[in-house]
Amino acid sequence: MEGLMILKAVLSLAFVLGLMLLTLWAIKYCQLHGAKNKFMRKLGENQRLQVLENRRLDARNSLVLFKKDDKEYLLLLGATQNLLIESEQAKKVQK
């Protein structure tokens, strides 16, 4: 009877470890092959907002330059308030 309990415990441990390894493999696979996936490409096509640059000023404040459609915005993000510093229409270079 005691041997049966030990066998069940060992099989349960092996099953749980196998599930953990399978989950780890799935996460790694998605990280490596996610950009090639049809679903992930479709998500990337519809993005209108892009963070161009992010700079930390101090422990509480940072500057974020982002682009939405054809406009670029510079935001000052802080602990107490957020402030839009600059909004500029993107200039297109003519050839």
Residue, then its C-alpha position, 0 to 999 in steps of 0.5 A: m500500500e505504501g509503495l502505491m502511494i509513493l508511485k502515485a506521488v512520483l507520477s504526479l510530480a512527473f506530470v506537473l514537471g512535464l506541464m511546466l516544461l511544455t508551458l516553458w517551451a510554448i512561451k519560448y516558441c511564441q517569442l522566437h516565432g511570434a513575428k512570423n505568425k499570421f495572427m501577430r502580423k495582423l496585430g502589427e498592421n493596425q498599430r497607429l501609435q508608436v513610441l519613438e523615444n523614452r528618456r528618464l529625467d529623474a526618479r519621478n519624471s520622464l520624457v516620451l516622444f511618440k507618434k500617432d498617425d502623422k503627428e509627433y508628440l512630446l510628453l512630460l510624464g511625472a508623478t503628479q501631472n502629465l504635460l503635453i510639451e510639443s505637438e508637431q506635424a511630421k514633415k514629409v521629405q520630397k524627392 
